[in-house]
Amino acid sequence: MGGYAGKLLYVDLTSGQIQKTPFATDFARANIGGLGFGTSIFVDLIKDKPSFDALSPDNPFILMTGPLTGCGLDATARWAVCSKSPLTGFWGDANVGGYFGARLKCAGYDGIVITGAAHHPVYLYINDQQVELRDATAYWGKDVYSLTDLLSQELKTQSAAKGEVLAIGPAGEKRVRFANLIHKKGHAAGRTGMGAVWGAKNLKAIYVAGTGKIPIARPEQLKALRKELKAVYKESIYISSIQSAGTPAHMDVGIIGGDIPIKNWQLSDWEDIDELGPASIEEKIHAGNRTCYGCRVACKKNAEVKEGPFKMAKGPGPEYETVAAFGTLCLNPDIESVAKANELCNRHGMDTISCGATIAFAIDCYENGLISTQETDGLELSWGNAAAIVAMVDKIGKKEGFGAILAEGSARAAAAIGQGAAALLTTVKGLEAPMHDPRSAHGYGLAYGVSPRGACHEASLTYEVEGGAIYIPELADLAEDLPEGSQGRAKLNVACQDYGMFFSNCAIFCNLGGAPLNATQAVAMLNLVTGFDYSLEEIMGIGRRIWYRKRALTNLFGARAKDDQLPKRLLTPLAQGPTKDSVPDMELMLAEFYQLRGLDENGVPREAILKALGLSTLADLLYPPQ
């Protein structure tokens, strides 16, 4: 069985017990890896007690690699985490790259299943076959950068191979609801509050070092394919763009079609946009390139601010989502302040999308007179006030003053503020929308609405396919030209979900670095690594089952049809700009989607569909025997 280490670690933090458990070939083939493994194991763990708070010891946390993780191929360094989300109360997962996943597999493990809660702060130490929980009391309270440096230095002589650190910062410890997990200071499992889950479990970090090698079923054929794909990558304009400027390259492209949300989604054009674009980043903050394990794309960028109020040492720079969240969304043209806000989020361990969107919401409240300096601890939260934005990031991370209210996420903050503040929200299922406007591409709106984890452009491949970054000619529903507007987007979303579950949830490909790959190439890579000989039809079937598993889990946690709707802000037509008068027809798209997916009027998969897909446990939980 190529591509797999063949074992999972089960860690019970309450008892301190650690088990190394092999898994069967049939399980691997049926679920591929990543969230295929994660969702299946999660269901088994919670089936006897499906009702629990996300911050309780009853909430399992699962980290899984994919069969391609660590195999040294472009765009395959990623791995996934999942749990019940403290931010939304629904299903939560996140996807991340870097080096941690590869090191874990080299240590001999495809994933880690964590249950219970420790009685005091701990970290998990993994060095090949040596696995143990260690006291982390001395590290509690340290920011991610300090902790990463400290653990790396203290433990480097204890392992033959270089170790990697995955950690939470003070935000996770304090249970900021959008706290995240950070690896290598800038690789973030960003969305849905997984860092708060760790904080509630008293888990500060995982350190992993491994000296093993990952088996490849057909190494010579894979080597030939890798050589063939080198030419494909060399000819890709998309890859060239992100190699040159990183993800902020989208600033120059997205503004043309109205894809960039501005002033808390009230504008689609802005005269100061170039201040946040690639040229400005290159001139003012760029400090070199970074990459993930085995990937030649190298789309990650470093940043440095040498002087001024936002001075910061060289470190991970802001991605597009972060530039938009703390820049355009807050009407803030100061790229140096955006870099500082990014650094603070990384140090505290917070999702930059939710943090920036929540601050933009707070600015909107301030400008509309719903809050004042009396509530904001004296900070003038006005549009473009870079100093106030950066200061509020720090307050949120520390849960100080008004920051403690915003640390609950914008939806809970709106409930606390009242006075109609909810009308200013940009959340779906409690998750703040990412920086792509569904008024520019209506399929995004449906993708946000029906995503199991809430508003998300990476819950499937809809953003990449409808946006033109990925082309899958082998699938008719992803190869045909779509009419303008909302027609055909339900069919598009279904195909993007089924294929996306394989591509970026299970295999696990990077949606950025994997953009040049068609389905034939992607499936061939998986087959040559694993030796399983999947057909595209089988892959789509597995993806379909995993999507329904995720959907059923979020339904089990209470999500219903009303939670599939977009907020008012995202459905308000703009009077000017590239998307003038364009609004997704959610009623049309949802009706078509529900029919295609076999969801009832409440948005729940019908019992017969779940059972036909082999999801009987979830069917019985959603439709208990009378």
Buried (B, 14 or more C-beta within 10 A) or exposed (E): BBBBBBBBBBBBBEEEEBEEEEBEEEEBBBBBBBBBBBBBBBBEBBEEEBEBEBBEBBBBBBBBBBBBBBBBBBBBBBBBBBBBBBBBBBBBBBBBBBBBBBBBBBBBBBBBBBBBBBEEBBBBBBBBEEBEBBEBEEBBBBBBBBBBEBBBEEBEEEBEBEBBBBBBBBBBBBBBBBBBBBBBBBBBBBBBBBBBBBBBBBBBBBBBBBEBEBBBBBEEEBEEBBEEBEEBBEEBEBBBBBBEBBBBBBBBBBBEBBBBBBBBBBBBBBEBBBBBBBEBBEEBBBBEBBBBBBBEBBBBBBBBBEEEEBEBEEBBBBBBBBBBBBBBBBBBBBBBBBBBBBBBBBBBBBBBBBBBBBBBBBBBBBBEEBBEEEBBEEBEBEBBBBBBBBBBBBBBBBBBBBBBBBBBBBBBBBEEBEEEBBEBBBBBBBBBBBBBBBBBBBBBBBBBBBBBBBBBBBBBBBBBBBBEBBBBEBBEBBEEEBEEBBBBBBBBBBBBBBBBBBBBBBBBBBBBBBBBBBBEBBBBBBBBBBBBEBEBEBBBBBBBBBBBBBBBBBBBBEBEBEBBBBBEBBBEEBEEBBBEEBBBBBEBBBEBBBEEBBBEEEBBBBBEBBBBBEBEBBBBBBBEEE
